[in-house]
Amino acid sequence: MSWTRFLLPLPLLLAGAMASATSADGEEARVANEGGIGTWWRLADGVAIAAPGYPEASLAQRVDACLSVGYTIQPDGSTSDHVIVKRWSSAATPEAVAWNQFGQAASSALSQWRFTPRDNVAPRPTFTVATFTFVSGDAAPSGLAEHCKVADVRDALLAARQDAYERGDINQKWLDRLYRETMRQEILNNAANLCSRSQSTATSCVF
């Protein structure tokens, strides 16, 4: 059994999806943990959350697997920049798992997701993750999804950024943009906390 913490670009569809995490006017992406986009986005009317099927080409392997896939919600509500952040399988030799097939199945499902911004919320690119499971039998093993859950997307991005530098990965510039947004949000959060503790007036706490 094995899990991989760092961002792992796939050689086919997913490897080419790293072009940009910014909108056309250059706005940086928000970053949200899984299930944490509700402040800014909701599922578009009439759209269901599509789930990936088990890749037919991998049925012979008979492994249970999960993926945490990062993606960007674009201002028009579509998803892009699909990339594996974490993966796990029950295979004794994880290198033998056809991860590109599982990744493409997850990406195909994500491509069908559509979102719409909340009322009075400006639509900005938002990076988050979704966890997908692939079950080889009739029932999912207990705790399968937990092997791939990413507790803190920001921490995962920082780890992936460092790994990208070390490997000279194609996602380096993309990760840098998300890293800058992460740091910007941390600064704003810290300033807001200091403002709250000092009980300053609203006019003196504009950031």
C-alpha positions as CSV (number, residue, x, y, z in Angstrom):
1,M,0.0,0.0,0.0
2,S,1.2,3.5,-0.7
3,W,0.2,7.1,-0.7
4,T,1.9,10.1,-2.3
5,R,1.7,13.5,-0.6
6,F,3.1,15.7,-3.3
7,L,1.5,17.0,-6.4
8,L,1.9,14.5,-9.2
9,P,1.3,15.7,-12.8
10,L,0.0,13.0,-15.1
11,P,1.5,12.4,-18.6
12,L,-1.7,12.9,-20.6
13,L,-4.7,15.2,-19.9
14,L,-3.7,16.3,-16.4
15,A,-0.2,17.2,-17.3
16,G,-1.4,19.8,-19.8
17,A,-4.0,21.4,-17.5
18,M,-1.6,23.6,-15.5
19,A,-1.6,26.6,-17.8
20,S,-3.1,29.2,-15.4
21,A,-4.9,29.7,-12.1
22,T,-5.8,33.3,-12.8
23,S,-8.6,35.0,-14.6
24,A,-8.2,37.0,-17.8
25,D,-7.7,40.2,-15.9
26,G,-5.0,38.7,-13.8
27,E,-6.8,38.2,-10.5
28,E,-5.2,35.6,-8.2
29,A,-7.1,32.5,-7.2
30,R,-8.7,32.0,-3.9
31,V,-7.7,28.8,-2.0
32,A,-10.3,26.7,-0.2
33,N,-10.2,23.3,1.6
34,E,-12.5,20.6,0.3
35,G,-16.1,21.5,1.0
36,G,-15.1,25.1,1.8
37,I,-16.2,26.9,-1.3
38,G,-19.7,27.6,-0.1
39,T,-18.9,31.2,0.9
40,W,-18.3,32.1,-2.8
41,W,-19.9,29.4,-4.9
42,R,-22.9,27.0,-5.1
43,L,-23.7,24.2,-7.6
44,A,-25.3,25.6,-10.7
45,D,-29.0,25.0,-11.2
46,G,-29.8,21.6,-12.8
47,V,-26.2,20.3,-12.4
48,A,-25.5,17.1,-10.5
49,I,-22.1,16.2,-9.0
50,A,-20.8,13.6,-11.5
51,A,-18.7,10.8,-10.1
52,P,-16.1,8.8,-12.1
53,G,-16.5,5.2,-13.1
54,Y,-13.9,2.6,-12.6
55,P,-11.5,2.7,-15.6
56,E,-12.2,-0.4,-17.7
57,A,-8.6,-0.7,-18.7
58,S,-7.7,-1.1,-15.0
59,L,-10.3,-3.7,-14.1
60,A,-7.8,-6.5,-14.4
61,Q,-5.7,-4.9,-11.6
62,R,-8.6,-5.2,-9.2
63,V,-7.2,-2.5,-6.8
64,D,-9.1,-0.1,-4.6
65,A,-7.8,3.4,-5.1
66,C,-8.5,7.0,-4.2
67,L,-7.4,10.4,-5.6
68,S,-7.5,13.9,-4.2
69,V,-7.7,16.1,-7.3
70,G,-7.0,19.8,-7.2
71,Y,-9.0,22.0,-9.6
72,T,-9.8,25.7,-10.2
73,I,-13.3,27.0,-10.4
74,Q,-13.1,29.7,-13.1
75,P,-15.2,32.9,-13.1
76,D,-17.7,31.3,-15.5
77,G,-18.3,28.4,-13.1
78,S,-16.4,25.8,-15.1
79,T,-13.5,23.8,-13.7
80,S,-9.9,23.6,-15.0
81,D,-6.3,22.9,-13.9
82,H,-7.1,19.4,-12.8
83,V,-4.1,17.9,-11.0
84,I,-3.5,15.0,-8.6
85,V,-2.6,16.3,-5.1
86,K,-2.6,13.0,-3.3
87,R,-3.2,9.3,-4.3
88,W,-3.4,5.9,-2.6
89,S,-4.1,2.3,-3.7
90,S,-4.3,-1.1,-2.2
91,A,-1.8,-2.4,-4.7
92,A,1.3,-4.1,-3.4
93,T,3.3,-2.3,-6.0
94,P,1.9,1.2,-6.4
95,E,4.1,2.0,-9.4
96,A,2.3,-0.6,-11.4
97,V,-1.1,1.2,-11.0
98,A,-2.2,3.0,-14.1
99,W,-2.6,6.3,-12.3
100,N,-3.2,8.2,-15.6
101,Q,-6.4,6.2,-16.2
102,F,-7.7,6.9,-12.8
103,G,-6.7,10.5,-13.1
104,Q,-8.4,10.9,-16.4
105,A,-11.6,9.4,-15.1
106,A,-11.6,11.9,-12.2
107,S,-10.8,14.7,-14.6
108,S,-13.7,13.7,-16.9
109,A,-16.1,13.8,-13.9
110,L,-14.8,17.2,-12.7
111,S,-15.2,18.7,-16.2
112,Q,-19.0,18.1,-15.9
113,W,-19.2,20.1,-12.6
114,R,-20.6,23.6,-12.9
115,F,-20.9,26.3,-10.3
116,T,-22.5,29.7,-10.0
117,P,-21.4,32.5,-7.6
118,R,-23.3,33.3,-4.5
119,D,-25.4,36.4,-4.6
120,N,-23.4,39.6,-4.2
121,V,-20.1,37.7,-4.5
122,A,-17.7,38.6,-7.3
123,P,-16.7,35.4,-9.3
124,R,-13.0,34.9,-8.8
125,P,-10.9,31.8,-9.7
126,T,-11.0,29.4,-6.7
127,F,-8.6,26.5,-6.2
128,T,-9.8,23.6,-4.1
129,V,-9.7,19.8,-4.1
130,A,-12.2,16.9,-4.5
131,T,-11.6,13.3,-3.3
132,F,-12.6,10.4,-5.6
133,T,-12.7,6.7,-4.8
134,F,-12.5,3.7,-7.1
135,V,-13.8,0.4,-5.8
136,S,-12.8,-2.9,-7.4
137,G,-15.5,-5.0,-5.7
138,D,-19.1,-4.7,-4.6
139,A,-18.5,-2.6,-1.5
140,A,-16.0,0.1,-0.7
141,P,-13.4,-0.8,2.0
142,S,-13.9,1.2,5.2
143,G,-12.0,4.4,5.3
144,L,-11.0,4.3,1.6
145,A,-11.5,8.1,1.0
146,E,-9.6,9.0,4.2
147,H,-6.4,7.8,2.6
148,C,-6.6,10.7,0.2
149,K,-8.2,13.5,2.2
150,V,-6.2,16.7,2.2
151,A,-6.7,18.4,5.6
152,D,-5.2,21.7,4.6
153,V,-5.0,22.7,0.9
154,R,-2.5,25.5,1.7
155,D,-0.1,23.1,3.4
156,A,-0.4,20.8,0.4
157,L,0.3,23.7,-2.0
158,L,3.4,24.7,0.0
159,A,4.7,21.1,-0.1
160,A,3.9,20.8,-3.8
161,R,5.6,24.1,-4.5
162,Q,8.8,22.9,-2.8
163,D,8.6,19.6,-4.6
164,A,8.1,21.3,-7.9
165,Y,11.2,23.4,-7.4
166,E,13.3,20.3,-6.5
167,R,12.1,18.4,-9.6
168,G,11.9,21.4,-12.0
169,D,8.3,20.5,-12.6
170,I,6.1,22.2,-15.3
171,N,3.7,23.4,-12.6
172,Q,6.2,25.7,-10.9
173,K,4.8,29.0,-12.2
174,W,1.3,27.9,-11.5
175,L,2.1,26.9,-7.9
176,D,3.9,30.2,-7.4
177,R,0.7,32.1,-8.1
178,L,-1.2,30.1,-5.6
179,Y,1.6,30.4,-3.1
180,R,1.5,34.2,-3.4
181,E,-2.3,34.2,-2.9
182,T,-1.9,31.9,0.1
183,M,0.6,34.4,1.7
184,R,-1.7,37.4,0.8
185,Q,-4.6,35.7,2.5
186,E,-2.6,34.9,5.6
187,I,-1.5,38.5,5.9
188,L,-5.1,39.8,5.6
189,N,-6.3,37.3,8.2
190,N,-3.6,38.2,10.6
191,A,-4.3,41.9,10.1
192,A,-8.0,41.3,10.7
193,N,-7.3,39.4,13.9
194,L,-5.1,42.2,15.2
195,C,-7.8,44.7,14.3
196,S,-10.5,42.7,16.1
197,R,-8.4,42.3,19.3
198,S,-7.5,46.0,19.4
199,Q,-11.3,46.9,19.0
200,S,-10.4,49.5,16.3
201,T,-13.0,51.3,14.4
202,A,-14.1,50.0,11.1
203,T,-12.6,52.9,9.2
204,S,-9.1,52.2,10.6
205,C,-9.3,48.5,9.7
206,V,-9.7,48.7,6.0
207,F,-7.1,46.4,4.3
